[in-house]
């Protein structure tokens, strides 16, 4: 990931009617809301908008589906449709789905990551792991039950985010580079309680990622690549493989073909794009036989193709 430093002024979310009862704010400007972790209940929910370079304006309603997971140490957060769960699994931009400890630590590679450290006091500092990097977090200000936190990576990337004690969860989050590229934006839209229905979480693992661009005027290109679809390191075989494709062809003679075959030479995925064709953020699944996979890509003219593949293990709840 590119490194750098970015300054971002976070818009504080005004208090929302929500599922977390924090009490009245006293003369300490809501510091009581920042002193201890919230207590969630099954059916509490938060609606967020996500934005990434790969997927703009992706919404997700996170719903508490369990409050006593992992020997009564953690909550579970699901999402309101299986398609959304698959998209979040393969794009890998929502670390706040699935298991979260009662002190709101999220899990990365099976280990809890202390995104928040209560009480949230101005000047308090700590380290945590997220997005495959180590971050040094500092509470920069608190007011009205909202804490602003800035986390820095030693190479310069930043995560600027808020904890809103009025709703008991994240208000805003921006992960960005020094060049000003926003790798992830997360913004709270609405919150509530007592949600019912079917909810999903997909425990995912990245299996393959490729990004290929061919420029008009260059000789026709062919790319062959392989990867191994291994099992989840702790929980066995994946239920399925989830893919995400983004493709754009120019005019004239611009074309591209993509073929993915398993170790038996059976075709698991195939695409052909002609001049002017576009396939933006296409999501799909592949039945999961473990083993080697071979990808073949051809490109002519002006052609840009991106592909991401993840393995997924699905959990669902009915509330």
N, C-alpha and C positions, 0 to 999 in steps of 0.2 A: 504494500500500500504506500502511496506517495506520502512523504512527511512534510510537516510545516506547522505554522502557527496561524491561527485566525482569531480575530476578536469578533464576538457576536453579542449584541445586546438582546437579552431574552425578554420577550413580552410576558409579563406576569399575568397569569390567569386570575380573573376576579373570582371570588368565592362562588361555588356552584352548589345548588341543592343536590346532595349526593347521598351515598350509602354509608359514609363514615361519620359517626357522631364524635366531634372533637370538643364539644362544650363551647361556652361563650368565651370570646377573646377578652382578656383582662388588660390591665395597664401595661403588661409586658408585650403588647402587640402580637399576641397569638403564639408566644413561645411555648405555651402548654401544648399546642398542636404539634410541636417539633421535638418534644422531649422523649416520647416513646413511640415505637412502631404502632401502626393502626391495627385494629382487630377486624378482619374481614369476616363476612358471612357468606354462605352458599347463596348464589344468585346476585351478589353485588357485581356491578359491571361498569366498564369505562370504554367509551368510544373514542378511538384515536384515528387521526389521519397520518399516514406515512408517506414519505417521498424519498426516492433513491434515484440515482442515475439510470437504473434499469427499469424502474416502475414508478411513475408519477402518480401522486394522489391515490394511494391505496388505503382504504379504510379497514379497520378491524375493531370489532367489539369484543373486548376481553372480559370473560365471565368467570367468577370463582365457582369451580365445580367441586372442590374438596377443601376442607379446612384442617384435616387431620392426617394428611399424607406423610409418608416416611416416619412412622411411629410418632405421629402428632407433633412433628417439627416443621411441617411445610404446608403451604397451600398448593392447589393446582388451578391453573388458568387455562380455560379452553376458548375456542372461537366458534362463531355461530354457523359456520358451514364447512363442509369437508373440502370444497374447492378452495376456500380462503386458507384453510389449514395447509393444503398442499402448496399454494403459492408462497406462503410465509416460510414453509419448510425449505423449498428450493432456492428462494431468493436470500434466505438466511439473514434477514434484517430485523427480526423481532425477537430480541433476547428475552422478552418478558412474557412469552407464552410458556405453558408447562409448569414445572415445579419452581416455586419461589418460597424461601424459608419465611418463618414468621417475623423475622427482622428485615424482610424484603431483599435478601441476597438472591441474586439470580444464578443460574447454573451454566457453566461453560466447561465442556469436556468432563462433565460429571462432578465438578467441584464448585462449591458455592462461592460467588463473587460479591463482595461487600460494596454494592453500589451506593448504599446509604449507611451511615454510622450514627445511630441515635445515642444521646441527644444531638441534634443538628445545631451546633453553636458556631457563631462567626469566628473564623480563623482556624477551626478544627481541620486537621489534615489526616489522610490515610491513603493506603495503596489498595488497588483492586485490579483484577484481570477482566478484560472484556474485549470482544472482537479480536482475540488472539494477541492482545497487547497488554502491557502493564501501564496503569494510569496512576498519577499522583493527584488526588482530589483535594480541593479546598472549599469550604463553605465561605462564600464571599460576602453574603448579606442575608438577613432575615427580616421579614416584615409581614404583618397580617397573616401569620400562619404559613408563609411560603418561604422556603430556603432556596437560594440560588447557589449552585455548585459548579465549579469549573475544574475539569480534570485534564491534565496534560501528560502527553507521552514524551519521552526524552528526545525523540526525533522531531517533535514539534506539533503533531496532531493534537486536536483538542476535542473534548466532549463538554458542552455547556448544557446544563439541565437544571430543572427545578423539581423540588418535592413540595407538593401542595397538601398541607395538613388538613385543609378544609375538605378534601376528597380522598385523602389517604393514599395518594399514589403520585406518579409523575405528572407534572403539568406540561412541560416542554422538554425536548431533547434535540440537540444539534451536534452531530459528529462531522468535523470538517478538517480540511487541509490548509496549509499556509497559503496556497494559491487561491483560496476562497471557494474551492469546490466542496459542496455539501454532500457528503457521502450518505448521510441519513438525517431526515427531519421527522420528528415525532411530536404531534400536537394534540392535546386533549380537546375534544369537542363537546362531550356530554357524559354524564355519569348517572347512575341510578341503582336500584336494588330490586330484588325479587324477580329476576329474569327466569324464564322457564323455556323448555324446549330441548333440542339435541345439540350437543357441543362436542368439539373435536380438538385434539392435539396430536401432532405428528412429530415424534422424536426423529430428527433427521441427521444425516451425515453427508458431507460433500463427497461425491465420487468423481466428478469430472467438470472442468470448465474450460471453454475455448472461445477465442475472439479472433476472427479472421477478416481482413480487409484486403480487397484486390482492386488495384487502380487501373482504369481504362488505359489501353496502350501497352500494358505489360503482357508478356506471353501468358497463355492459359496456365492456370495453376492447379495442382492436385496435392492434397495433403492427406497423409495416412497417419493415424495415431491409435494407440491402444491404452486401455486402462483395465484395472482389475476391480470388480465389484465384490468387495469383501463384506463380511458381516459387521454388525454393530459390535464394538469392542467389548460391551458388557451384556447386551440383551439379545444376542443371536441374530438370526436372519432377518433381513428387511421384509416387510409386507409387500413392498412395491418399490419401483424406481420412478422418480418424478423428474420430468424434463421441462425446461423453459427455453424457448427458441425466439430469437429476434432476428429477422432477415430483411434486407432492403436491397433491391436491384436497381441499377440505373437504366437508361434507355439503350437503344441500339442493340448490340449483341450481348448485353449483360445477362448472364445466367449463373445458376449455381445448383449443385445437387449435393445432398447429404444422405449418407447411408450408415447405419449402425448395425453391426452383426454380432451375435454372441459367439461363444466358442464352438458351437455346432454349425456355424455359418448361416443360421436362421436370421432373417432380417427382423430386428426389433424396432427400427425407426427408419423412415425414408421420407425425403422431401425433394421436390424439384421446383425451382423458381425460374420464371422467364423474365424478359425485359419489363421493367417497371413494377415487378411484383413486390409486395410487402407482406410480412407476417410479423406483427408486432406483439411481443409478449405472449406467444402461444404456449399454453400449459397443457401437459398431458402425462400419462403414466405408461410404464412398461412393466409387464409381469417380471418378477425377480427370479431368474436363475443366476446363482453366483457363478463367478468365473471371469474369463477374459472377454473383453469387448474390443472390436476393431471399428474405428470410425474412418470413413473415406469422404473427403470433401473436394469438389471441383468448383472452380471459379473462373469466369471470363468477364471482360469488361469491368464496369464499376459494380462491385459486389461487397456487401458487408454482412457477415453472419456471426451470431453469438449463440452459444449453447451452454446450458448448465444442467447437470444431472445430480440428483441427490437420492440417497436411499431413505426410506421412511418406515417407521413402525407406528401404527395408528392406535390411539386410545379414544374412546367416545363415552359420553355421559348423557343421560336423560334426566333433566330436572323437572 
